[in-house]
Amino acid sequence: MQTIIFTNEVREAVINLIDSLKPASVHIITDTNVNREVIPSLGLDYPTIIVDAGDENKNIESLSSIWSRLIEQGATRKSLVINIGGGVVTDMGGFAAATFKRGLRFINVPTTLLSAVDAAVGGKTGINFNGLKNEIGAFAKADAVLISTILFSTLPPEEILSGYAEMLKHGLLSSESDYRELLGYDILNANLESLLSLLEKSVKVKERIVTEDPFEKGIRRALNLGHTAGHAFESLAMRKKRPIPHGYAVAFGILLEMIISHSLEGFPSEEIYGYAEYLKNNGYGSPEIGCKDYDDIIELMRHDKKNDTPGAINFTLLSAPGTPLIDRTAPETEILTALDIFRDIMD
């Protein structure tokens, strides 16, 4: 099981981990924003590799620059990489560590709620390629993940909401009571200490699933709830050069997949409308999609890496909160109808 440490004593926890792992050298990977806002407060004096912030920079060019800098800094197979940042840094830094010299040990220190609840945990690493999300990557577990809500204190509201969408997803996968608790929590006015305990509960939902199915052969696919549609929404927004946060795309993807779930699996309609109202009342807005975008959305779904059969689009659906259904497919006509209903609800 992956070591996950929940603490707001960040520097002390990092030093303790380094002492226990006894690496030949330590190398920090971070991005321009985190290097400015967070790194100085941690007081960690190690060689640092800085990549440009933003999902558009989670690409082969940035990955290559990380490898080059590791060579310049003299990293060996006994070195340790510490990824300090959001999902871009933990995804790409983890992939860089997993592939450099056939694998270095690494630690993730997520600095966004989204990366804490999602990207930093579970052993998935990778980069975007040819306009497709996370198209190239590998399963590689961090030696440890250090989660601290104190690192979220400077995040703008959209970053908090982005991460909270993944927590809502975990609630929907876990139980109706967990989902209701999250719907009732005032995330934009959260106390960072109380959020740490709620976040721990959410991360443990993912941890349980990943431990049972580390290589996504079965139940781990439940974690894809909202992601088939969400990645399509996200990639479409990138094509239009009007990007949306990953968590917002997942939030919208969950709604679309709830609608498909209603039609195919009997998911209650009142849950759909309640969730849509939550999104509208809490600042998520709505994606800019019209009928003219439907073909592109379907095309992007067909390219999703979760699809097992050519031509079939794979979803995780729900029959009720707390009851996920993996490896479900939906015909194109059903998806198009769901997109129409989605736009009506979110109008």
C-alpha positions as YAML, in Angstrom:
chain: A
units: angstrom
residues:
- id: 1
  name: MET
  ca: [0.00, 0.00, 0.00]
- id: 2
  name: GLN
  ca: [1.26, 3.47, -0.88]
- id: 3
  name: THR
  ca: [2.43, 5.56, 2.08]
- id: 4
  name: ILE
  ca: [0.18, 8.61, 2.43]
- id: 5
  name: ILE
  ca: [0.97, 11.13, 5.14]
- id: 6
  name: PHE
  ca: [-1.61, 13.75, 6.18]
- id: 7
  name: THR
  ca: [0.08, 16.61, 8.03]
- id: 8
  name: ASN
  ca: [0.43, 20.37, 8.07]
- id: 9
  name: GLU
  ca: [4.04, 20.13, 9.31]
- id: 10
  name: VAL
  ca: [5.32, 19.92, 5.76]
- id: 11
  name: ARG
  ca: [9.03, 20.64, 6.01]
- id: 12
  name: GLU
  ca: [9.51, 18.32, 8.97]
- id: 13
  name: ALA
  ca: [7.67, 15.50, 7.20]
- id: 14
  name: VAL
  ca: [9.74, 15.91, 4.01]
- id: 15
  name: ILE
  ca: [13.03, 15.88, 5.96]
- id: 16
  name: ASN
  ca: [11.93, 12.76, 7.86]
- id: 17
  name: LEU
  ca: [11.11, 11.00, 4.59]
- id: 18
  name: ILE
  ca: [14.50, 11.92, 3.10]
- id: 19
  name: ASP
  ca: [16.26, 10.66, 6.23]
- id: 20
  name: SER
  ca: [14.41, 7.35, 6.06]
- id: 21
  name: LEU
  ca: [15.03, 6.79, 2.34]
- id: 22
  name: LYS
  ca: [18.73, 7.82, 2.45]
- id: 23
  name: PRO
  ca: [19.02, 8.82, -1.23]
- id: 24
  name: ALA
  ca: [22.32, 9.58, -2.96]
- id: 25
  name: SER
  ca: [20.92, 12.97, -3.96]
- id: 26
  name: VAL
  ca: [17.62, 14.86, -3.87]
- id: 27
  name: HIS
  ca: [16.07, 16.73, -6.80]
- id: 28
  name: ILE
  ca: [12.94, 18.89, -6.58]
- id: 29
  name: ILE
  ca: [10.62, 19.23, -9.58]
- id: 30
  name: THR
  ca: [8.14, 22.10, -9.47]
- id: 31
  name: ASP
  ca: [6.58, 24.74, -11.72]
- id: 32
  name: THR
  ca: [6.99, 28.49, -12.06]
- id: 33
  name: ASN
  ca: [3.97, 29.37, -9.90]
- id: 34
  name: VAL
  ca: [4.78, 26.97, -7.06]
- id: 35
  name: ASN
  ca: [8.44, 27.96, -7.14]
- id: 36
  name: ARG
  ca: [7.35, 31.55, -6.51]
- id: 37
  name: GLU
  ca: [4.47, 30.99, -4.05]
- id: 38
  name: VAL
  ca: [5.35, 27.85, -2.06]
- id: 39
  name: ILE
  ca: [8.94, 26.68, -2.36]
- id: 40
  name: PRO
  ca: [10.51, 29.59, -0.40]
- id: 41
  name: SER
  ca: [8.30, 28.87, 2.63]
- id: 42
  name: LEU
  ca: [9.39, 25.21, 2.78]
- id: 43
  name: GLY
  ca: [13.09, 25.97, 3.25]
- id: 44
  name: LEU
  ca: [14.25, 22.92, 1.26]
- id: 45
  name: ASP
  ca: [17.74, 23.53, -0.10]
- id: 46
  name: TYR
  ca: [18.06, 21.01, -2.95]
- id: 47
  name: PRO
  ca: [18.65, 21.30, -6.71]
- id: 48
  name: THR
  ca: [15.39, 22.37, -8.31]
- id: 49
  name: ILE
  ca: [13.99, 21.77, -11.79]
- id: 50
  name: ILE
  ca: [11.34, 24.34, -12.77]
- id: 51
  name: VAL
  ca: [8.84, 23.74, -15.58]
- id: 52
  name: ASP
  ca: [6.35, 26.21, -17.01]
- id: 53
  name: ALA
  ca: [2.97, 26.11, -15.22]
- id: 54
  name: GLY
  ca: [-0.19, 25.00, -17.02]
- id: 55
  name: ASP
  ca: [-1.62, 21.80, -18.48]
- id: 56
  name: GLU
  ca: [-0.55, 22.89, -21.97]
- id: 57
  name: ASN
  ca: [3.05, 22.38, -20.78]
- id: 58
  name: LYS
  ca: [2.52, 18.75, -19.70]
- id: 59
  name: ASN
  ca: [4.15, 17.58, -22.91]
- id: 60
  name: ILE
  ca: [7.12, 15.74, -24.36]
- id: 61
  name: GLU
  ca: [9.19, 18.92, -24.57]
- id: 62
  name: SER
  ca: [8.85, 19.66, -20.85]
- id: 63
  name: LEU
  ca: [9.49, 16.00, -20.03]
- id: 64
  name: SER
  ca: [12.67, 16.05, -22.10]
- id: 65
  name: SER
  ca: [13.86, 19.18, -20.30]
- id: 66
  name: ILE
  ca: [13.38, 17.43, -16.93]
- id: 67
  name: TRP
  ca: [15.46, 14.46, -18.06]
- id: 68
  name: SER
  ca: [18.18, 16.83, -19.29]
- id: 69
  name: ARG
  ca: [18.27, 18.72, -16.01]
- id: 70
  name: LEU
  ca: [18.46, 15.46, -14.01]
- id: 71
  name: ILE
  ca: [21.52, 14.53, -16.07]
- id: 72
  name: GLU
  ca: [23.06, 17.98, -15.49]
- id: 73
  name: GLN
  ca: [22.44, 17.69, -11.75]
- id: 74
  name: GLY
  ca: [24.11, 14.29, -11.58]
- id: 75
  name: ALA
  ca: [21.09, 12.20, -10.62]
- id: 76
  name: THR
  ca: [21.76, 8.48, -10.25]
- id: 77
  name: ARG
  ca: [19.51, 5.44, -9.84]
- id: 78
  name: LYS
  ca: [19.80, 5.96, -6.08]
- id: 79
  name: SER
  ca: [18.58, 9.56, -6.23]
- id: 80
  name: LEU
  ca: [15.21, 10.80, -4.99]
- id: 81
  name: VAL
  ca: [12.84, 13.12, -6.86]
- id: 82
  name: ILE
  ca: [10.39, 15.28, -4.90]
- id: 83
  name: ASN
  ca: [7.50, 16.55, -7.02]
- id: 84
  name: ILE
  ca: [6.06, 19.67, -5.40]
- id: 85
  name: GLY
  ca: [3.10, 21.07, -7.31]
- id: 86
  name: GLY
  ca: [-0.27, 20.39, -8.83]
- id: 87
  name: GLY
  ca: [-1.33, 17.55, -11.09]
- id: 88
  name: VAL
  ca: [0.87, 18.66, -13.98]
- id: 89
  name: VAL
  ca: [3.97, 18.41, -11.78]
- id: 90
  name: THR
  ca: [3.05, 15.14, -10.04]
- id: 91
  name: ASP
  ca: [1.96, 13.48, -13.32]
- id: 92
  name: MET
  ca: [4.95, 14.62, -15.36]
- id: 93
  name: GLY
  ca: [7.52, 14.54, -12.55]
- id: 94
  name: GLY
  ca: [6.41, 11.03, -11.63]
- id: 95
  name: PHE
  ca: [6.72, 9.90, -15.25]
- id: 96
  name: ALA
  ca: [10.16, 11.53, -15.53]
- id: 97
  name: ALA
  ca: [11.31, 9.75, -12.38]
- id: 98
  name: ALA
  ca: [9.80, 6.41, -13.44]
- id: 99
  name: THR
  ca: [11.61, 6.47, -16.80]
- id: 100
  name: PHE
  ca: [14.94, 8.15, -15.99]
- id: 101
  name: LYS
  ca: [17.65, 5.45, -15.72]
- id: 102
  name: ARG
  ca: [14.74, 2.94, -15.67]
- id: 103
  name: GLY
  ca: [13.32, 4.40, -12.50]
- id: 104
  name: LEU
  ca: [14.12, 6.70, -9.60]
- id: 105
  name: ARG
  ca: [12.30, 6.82, -6.29]
- id: 106
  name: PHE
  ca: [9.99, 9.81, -5.94]
- id: 107
  name: ILE
  ca: [7.76, 11.59, -3.44]
- id: 108
  name: ASN
  ca: [4.71, 13.69, -4.31]
- id: 109
  name: VAL
  ca: [3.85, 16.83, -2.36]
- id: 110
  name: PRO
  ca: [0.62, 18.12, -3.97]
- id: 111
  name: THR
  ca: [0.02, 21.87, -3.68]
- id: 112
  name: THR
  ca: [-3.53, 21.89, -5.05]
- id: 113
  name: LEU
  ca: [-6.65, 20.20, -3.76]
- id: 114
  name: LEU
  ca: [-7.07, 18.52, -7.15]
- id: 115
  name: SER
  ca: [-3.65, 16.92, -7.14]
- id: 116
  name: ALA
  ca: [-4.00, 15.88, -3.48]
- id: 117
  name: VAL
  ca: [-7.24, 14.02, -4.06]
- id: 118
  name: ASP
  ca: [-6.48, 12.73, -7.53]
- id: 119
  name: ALA
  ca: [-3.23, 13.02, -9.50]
- id: 120
  name: ALA
  ca: [-0.68, 12.61, -6.69]
- id: 121
  name: VAL
  ca: [-2.26, 9.39, -5.36]
- id: 122
  name: GLY
  ca: [-2.68, 6.05, -7.10]
- id: 123
  name: GLY
  ca: [0.43, 5.56, -9.20]
- id: 124
  name: LYS
  ca: [-0.65, 7.01, -12.55]
- id: 125
  name: THR
  ca: [1.93, 9.20, -14.30]
- id: 126
  name: GLY
  ca: [2.09, 10.69, -17.77]
- id: 127
  name: ILE
  ca: [1.91, 13.54, -20.23]
- id: 128
  name: ASN
  ca: [-0.50, 14.84, -22.85]
- id: 129
  name: PHE
  ca: [0.26, 14.01, -26.50]
- id: 130
  name: ASN
  ca: [-1.19, 15.11, -29.83]
- id: 131
  name: GLY
  ca: [-3.93, 17.08, -28.08]
- id: 132
  name: LEU
  ca: [-5.09, 14.08, -26.03]
- id: 133
  name: LYS
  ca: [-5.09, 14.03, -22.23]
- id: 134
  name: ASN
  ca: [-2.60, 11.71, -20.49]
- id: 135
  name: GLU
  ca: [-2.07, 9.73, -23.70]
- id: 136
  name: ILE
  ca: [1.49, 8.66, -22.82]
- id: 137
  name: GLY
  ca: [2.32, 7.40, -19.33]
- id: 138
  name: ALA
  ca: [3.03, 4.57, -16.94]
- id: 139
  name: PHE
  ca: [1.89, 3.11, -13.65]
- id: 140
  name: ALA
  ca: [4.51, 4.12, -11.08]
- id: 141
  name: LYS
  ca: [3.79, 4.57, -7.37]
- id: 142
  name: ALA
  ca: [5.42, 7.33, -5.39]
- id: 143
  name: ASP
  ca: [7.36, 6.09, -2.38]
- id: 144
  name: ALA
  ca: [5.21, 8.49, -0.37]
- id: 145
  name: VAL
  ca: [2.59, 11.17, -0.84]
- id: 146
  name: LEU
  ca: [2.59, 14.02, 1.65]
- id: 147
  name: ILE
  ca: [-0.76, 15.81, 1.82]
- id: 148
  name: SER
  ca: [-1.15, 19.15, 3.59]
- id: 149
  name: THR
  ca: [-4.09, 21.54, 3.32]
- id: 150
  name: ILE
  ca: [-1.88, 24.39, 4.55]
- id: 151
  name: LEU
  ca: [-0.38, 24.43, 1.05]
- id: 152
  name: PHE
  ca: [-3.80, 25.37, -0.37]
- id: 153
  name: SER
  ca: [-4.06, 28.69, 1.49]
- id: 154
  name: THR
  ca: [-3.13, 30.81, -1.54]
- id: 155
  name: LEU
  ca: [-5.24, 28.92, -4.08]
- id: 156
  name: PRO
  ca: [-7.92, 30.88, -5.97]
- id: 157
  name: PRO
  ca: [-11.53, 29.66, -5.68]
- id: 158
  name: GLU
  ca: [-11.46, 27.96, -9.10]
- id: 159
  name: GLU
  ca: [-8.59, 25.74, -7.97]
- id: 160
  name: ILE
  ca: [-10.48, 24.75, -4.83]
- id: 161
  name: LEU
  ca: [-13.64, 23.99, -6.82]
- id: 162
  name: SER
  ca: [-11.60, 22.00, -9.35]
- id: 163
  name: GLY
  ca: [-10.28, 19.69, -6.64]
- id: 164
  name: TYR
  ca: [-13.61, 19.46, -4.90]
- id: 165
  name: ALA
  ca: [-15.19, 17.97, -8.02]
- id: 166
  name: GLU
  ca: [-12.94, 14.92, -7.59]
- id: 167
  name: MET
  ca: [-13.98, 14.71, -3.93]
- id: 168
  name: LEU
  ca: [-17.63, 14.74, -5.02]
- id: 169
  name: LYS
  ca: [-16.77, 11.91, -7.40]
- id: 170
  name: HIS
  ca: [-15.29, 9.89, -4.54]
- id: 171
  name: GLY
  ca: [-18.43, 10.55, -2.51]
- id: 172
  name: LEU
  ca: [-20.61, 9.26, -5.35]
- id: 173
  name: LEU
  ca: [-18.47, 6.13, -5.56]
- id: 174
  name: SER
  ca: [-18.40, 5.56, -1.80]
- id: 175
  name: SER
  ca: [-21.89, 5.96, -0.38]
- id: 176
  name: GLU
  ca: [-24.96, 8.17, -0.38]
- id: 177
  name: SER
  ca: [-24.07, 9.51, 3.10]
- id: 178
  name: ASP
  ca: [-20.53, 10.49, 2.01]
- id: 179
  name: TYR
  ca: [-21.94, 12.21, -1.07]
- id: 180
  name: ARG
  ca: [-24.52, 14.14, 1.00]
- id: 181
  name: GLU
  ca: [-21.82, 15.22, 3.46]
- id: 182
  name: LEU
  ca: [-19.77, 16.70, 0.62]
- id: 183
  name: LEU
  ca: [-22.78, 18.46, -0.92]
- id: 184
  name: GLY
  ca: [-23.41, 20.11, 2.46]
- id: 185
  name: TYR
  ca: [-19.81, 21.24, 3.08]
- id: 186
  name: ASP
  ca: [-18.97, 24.90, 2.39]
- id: 187
  name: ILE
  ca: [-15.74, 24.29, 0.50]
- id: 188
  name: LEU
  ca: [-15.10, 27.93, -0.46]
- id: 189
  name: ASN
  ca: [-15.11, 28.96, 3.20]
- id: 190
  name: ALA
  ca: [-13.42, 25.85, 4.54]
- id: 191
  name: ASN
  ca: [-11.26, 25.74, 7.64]
- id: 192
  name: LEU
  ca: [-8.00, 24.17, 6.48]
- id: 193
  name: GLU
  ca: [-7.78, 21.86, 9.51]
- id: 194
  name: SER
  ca: [-11.32, 20.51, 9.07]
- id: 195
  name: LEU
  ca: [-10.67, 20.14, 5.35]
- id: 196
  name: LEU
  ca: [-7.63, 17.95, 6.10]
- id: 197
  name: SER
  ca: [-9.82, 15.34, 7.82]
- id: 198
  name: LEU
  ca: [-12.45, 15.46, 5.05]
- id: 199
  name: LEU
  ca: [-9.73, 15.18, 2.43]
- id: 200
  name: GLU
  ca: [-8.22, 12.19, 4.23]
- id: 201
  name: LYS
  ca: [-11.58, 10.45, 4.11]
- id: 202
  name: SER
  ca: [-11.88, 11.18, 0.38]
- id: 203
  name: VAL
  ca: [-8.36, 10.06, -0.48]
- id: 204
  name: LYS
  ca: [-8.94, 6.79, 1.38]
- id: 205
  name: VAL
  ca: [-11.82, 6.02, -0.99]
- id: 206
  name: LYS
  ca: [-9.36, 6.13, -3.88]
- id: 207
  name: GLU
  ca: [-6.69, 4.32, -1.87]
- id: 208
  name: ARG
  ca: [-9.03, 1.39, -1.15]
- id: 209
  name: ILE
  ca: [-9.95, 1.04, -4.81]
- id: 210
  name: VAL
  ca: [-6.36, 1.35, -6.07]
- id: 211
  name: THR
  ca: [-5.10, -1.19, -3.54]
- id: 212
  name: GLU
  ca: [-7.70, -3.68, -4.76]
- id: 213
  name: ASP
  ca: [-6.91, -3.06, -8.44]
- id: 214
  name: PRO
  ca: [-3.55, -1.31, -8.94]
- id: 215
  name: PHE
  ca: [-3.38, -1.72, -12.72]
- id: 216
  name: GLU
  ca: [-6.97, -0.81, -13.62]
- id: 217
  name: LYS
  ca: [-8.13, -4.26, -14.69]
- id: 218
  name: GLY
  ca: [-11.46, -4.02, -12.90]
- id: 219
  name: ILE
  ca: [-12.94, -1.96, -10.06]
- id: 220
  name: ARG
  ca: [-10.33, 0.83, -10.39]
- id: 221
  name: ARG
  ca: [-12.21, 1.84, -13.52]
- id: 222
  name: ALA
  ca: [-14.88, 3.19, -11.19]
- id: 223
  name: LEU
  ca: [-12.51, 6.12, -10.61]
- id: 224
  name: ASN
  ca: [-13.13, 7.09, -14.24]
- id: 225
  name: LEU
  ca: [-16.59, 8.36, -13.32]
- id: 226
  name: GLY
  ca: [-17.01, 11.68, -15.11]
- id: 227
  name: HIS
  ca: [-13.75, 11.33, -16.99]
- id: 228
  name: THR
  ca: [-14.81, 9.96, -20.37]
- id: 229
  name: ALA
  ca: [-17.06, 12.97, -20.92]
- id: 230
  name: GLY
  ca: [-14.86, 15.25, -18.81]
- id: 231
  name: HIS
  ca: [-11.70, 14.64, -20.84]
- id: 232
  name: ALA
  ca: [-13.70, 15.32, -24.01]
- id: 233
  name: PHE
  ca: [-14.98, 18.63, -22.61]
- id: 234
  name: GLU
  ca: [-11.47, 19.52, -21.47]
- id: 235
  name: SER
  ca: [-9.81, 18.65, -24.80]
- id: 236
  name: LEU
  ca: [-12.50, 20.53, -26.74]
- id: 237
  name: ALA
  ca: [-11.91, 23.63, -24.62]
- id: 238
  name: MET
  ca: [-8.15, 23.34, -25.28]
- id: 239
  name: ARG
  ca: [-8.82, 23.09, -29.03]
- id: 240
  name: LYS
  ca: [-10.87, 26.27, -28.81]
- id: 241
  name: LYS
  ca: [-8.02, 27.92, -26.85]
- id: 242
  name: ARG
  ca: [-10.45, 28.57, -23.99]
- id: 243
  name: PRO
  ca: [-9.18, 25.99, -21.48]
- id: 244
  name: ILE
  ca: [-11.19, 25.02, -18.41]
- id: 245
  name: PRO
  ca: [-9.80, 23.55, -15.16]
- id: 246
  name: HIS
  ca: [-9.61, 19.75, -15.15]
- id: 247
  name: GLY
  ca: [-11.91, 19.48, -12.13]
- id: 248
  name: TYR
  ca: [-14.55, 21.63, -13.82]
- id: 249
  name: ALA
  ca: [-14.43, 19.32, -16.83]
- id: 250
  name: VAL
  ca: [-14.85, 16.31, -14.53]
- id: 251
  name: ALA
  ca: [-17.75, 18.03, -12.74]
- id: 252
  name: PHE
  ca: [-19.51, 18.53, -16.07]
- id: 253
  name: GLY
  ca: [-18.56, 15.01, -17.15]
- id: 254
  name: ILE
  ca: [-20.18, 13.57, -14.03]
- id: 255
  name: LEU
  ca: [-23.42, 15.38, -14.89]
- id: 256
  name: LEU
  ca: [-23.45, 14.08, -18.46]
- id: 257
  name: GLU
  ca: [-22.73, 10.55, -17.25]
- id: 258
  name: MET
  ca: [-25.49, 10.85, -14.63]
- id: 259
  name: ILE
  ca: [-27.88, 11.64, -17.49]
- id: 260
  name: ILE
  ca: [-26.68, 8.60, -19.44]
- id: 261
  name: SER
  ca: [-26.94, 6.57, -16.23]
- id: 262
  name: HIS
  ca: [-30.58, 7.62, -15.84]
- id: 263
  name: SER
  ca: [-31.43, 6.40, -19.31]
- id: 264
  name: LEU
  ca: [-29.45, 3.14, -19.21]
- id: 265
  name: GLU
  ca: [-29.27, 2.23, -15.51]
- id: 266
  name: GLY
  ca: [-32.20, 3.97, -13.80]
- id: 267
  name: PHE
  ca: [-30.16, 6.57, -11.91]
- id: 268
  name: PRO
  ca: [-32.71, 8.83, -10.14]
- id: 269
  name: SER
  ca: [-33.60, 12.00, -12.04]
- id: 270
  name: GLU
  ca: [-33.86, 14.02, -8.81]
- id: 271
  name: GLU
  ca: [-30.17, 13.31, -8.18]
- id: 272
  name: ILE
  ca: [-29.33, 14.72, -11.61]
- id: 273
  name: TYR
  ca: [-31.19, 17.96, -11.00]
- id: 274
  name: GLY
  ca: [-29.85, 18.28, -7.46]
- id: 275
  name: TYR
  ca: [-26.27, 17.88, -8.66]
- id: 276
  name: ALA
  ca: [-26.80, 20.34, -11.53]
- id: 277
  name: GLU
  ca: [-28.16, 22.92, -9.08]
- id: 278
  name: TYR
  ca: [-25.11, 22.38, -6.88]
- id: 279
  name: LEU
  ca: [-22.81, 23.15, -9.82]
- id: 280
  name: LYS
  ca: [-24.75, 26.27, -10.78]
- id: 281
  name: ASN
  ca: [-25.00, 27.57, -7.20]
- id: 282
  name: ASN
  ca: [-21.33, 27.03, -6.36]
- id: 283
  name: GLY
  ca: [-19.56, 28.78, -9.21]
- id: 284
  name: TYR
  ca: [-18.76, 26.03, -11.70]
- id: 285
  name: GLY
  ca: [-20.60, 27.72, -14.56]
- id: 286
  name: SER
  ca: [-21.22, 25.65, -17.70]
- id: 287
  name: PRO
  ca: [-19.03, 24.51, -20.60]
- id: 288
  name: GLU
  ca: [-19.31, 26.41, -23.87]
- id: 289
  name: ILE
  ca: [-20.74, 23.71, -26.10]
- id: 290
  name: GLY
  ca: [-23.33, 23.79, -28.85]
- id: 291
  name: CYS
  ca: [-24.80, 21.35, -31.37]
- id: 292
  name: LYS
  ca: [-21.88, 22.09, -33.70]
- id: 293
  name: ASP
  ca: [-19.50, 20.66, -31.10]
- id: 294
  name: TYR
  ca: [-21.21, 17.27, -30.77]
- id: 295
  name: ASP
  ca: [-19.18, 15.54, -33.50]
- id: 296
  name: ASP
  ca: [-15.92, 16.71, -31.91]
- id: 297
  name: ILE
  ca: [-17.06, 15.55, -28.45]
- id: 298
  name: ILE
  ca: [-17.95, 12.09, -29.80]
- id: 299
  name: GLU
  ca: [-14.65, 11.90, -31.67]
- id: 300
  name: LEU
  ca: [-12.70, 12.80, -28.52]
- id: 301
  name: MET
  ca: [-14.60, 10.17, -26.53]
- id: 302
  name: ARG
  ca: [-13.72, 7.56, -29.16]
- id: 303
  name: HIS
  ca: [-10.03, 8.37, -28.64]
- id: 304
  name: ASP
  ca: [-10.29, 7.97, -24.86]
- id: 305
  name: LYS
  ca: [-7.65, 5.53, -23.61]
- id: 306
  name: LYS
  ca: [-10.25, 3.73, -21.44]
- id: 307
  name: ASN
  ca: [-11.98, 2.28, -24.49]
- id: 308
  name: ASP
  ca: [-11.30, -1.45, -24.91]
- id: 309
  name: THR
  ca: [-13.07, -2.07, -28.22]
- id: 310
  name: PRO
  ca: [-12.69, 0.03, -31.39]
- id: 311
  name: GLY
  ca: [-15.81, 2.12, -31.91]
- id: 312
  name: ALA
  ca: [-17.21, 1.54, -28.40]
- id: 313
  name: ILE
  ca: [-17.10, 4.33, -25.80]
- id: 314
  name: ASN
  ca: [-16.48, 3.10, -22.26]
- id: 315
  name: PHE
  ca: [-18.12, 4.80, -19.27]
- id: 316
  name: THR
  ca: [-18.38, 4.35, -15.55]
- id: 317
  name: LEU
  ca: [-22.05, 4.88, -14.77]
- id: 318
  name: LEU
  ca: [-24.19, 4.87, -11.61]
- id: 319
  name: SER
  ca: [-27.41, 3.18, -10.62]
- id: 320
  name: ALA
  ca: [-27.50, 5.28, -7.41]
- id: 321
  name: PRO
  ca: [-25.05, 7.28, -5.26]
- id: 322
  name: GLY
  ca: [-22.61, 4.72, -3.90]
- id: 323
  name: THR
  ca: [-23.31, 2.16, -6.64]
- id: 324
  name: PRO
  ca: [-20.90, 2.54, -9.58]
- id: 325
  name: LEU
  ca: [-21.12, 0.36, -12.67]
- id: 326
  name: ILE
  ca: [-17.91, -0.12, -14.62]
- id: 327
  name: ASP
  ca: [-17.31, -0.96, -18.28]
- id: 328
  name: ARG
  ca: [-20.62, 0.33, -19.56]
- id: 329
  name: THR
  ca: [-21.01, 1.50, -23.14]
- id: 330
  name: ALA
  ca: [-23.56, 3.85, -24.64]
- id: 331
  name: PRO
  ca: [-24.61, 4.19, -28.29]
- id: 332
  name: GLU
  ca: [-23.87, 7.48, -30.01]
- id: 333
  name: THR
  ca: [-27.58, 8.34, -30.17]
- id: 334
  name: GLU
  ca: [-27.79, 8.05, -26.37]
- id: 335
  name: ILE
  ca: [-24.80, 10.33, -25.89]
- id: 336
  name: LEU
  ca: [-26.23, 12.93, -28.29]
- id: 337
  name: THR
  ca: [-29.55, 12.91, -26.45]
- id: 338
  name: ALA
  ca: [-27.71, 13.27, -23.14]
- id: 339
  name: LEU
  ca: [-25.79, 16.28, -24.51]
- id: 340
  name: ASP
  ca: [-29.10, 17.96, -25.43]
- id: 341
  name: ILE
  ca: [-30.46, 17.34, -21.90]
- id: 342
  name: PHE
  ca: [-27.19, 18.50, -20.37]
- id: 343
  name: ARG
  ca: [-27.40, 21.84, -22.19]
- id: 344
  name: ASP
  ca: [-31.06, 22.29, -21.21]
- id: 345
  name: ILE
  ca: [-30.33, 21.61, -17.53]
- id: 346
  name: MET
  ca: [-27.26, 23.86, -17.40]
- id: 347
  name: ASP
  ca: [-28.80, 26.72, -19.41]
...
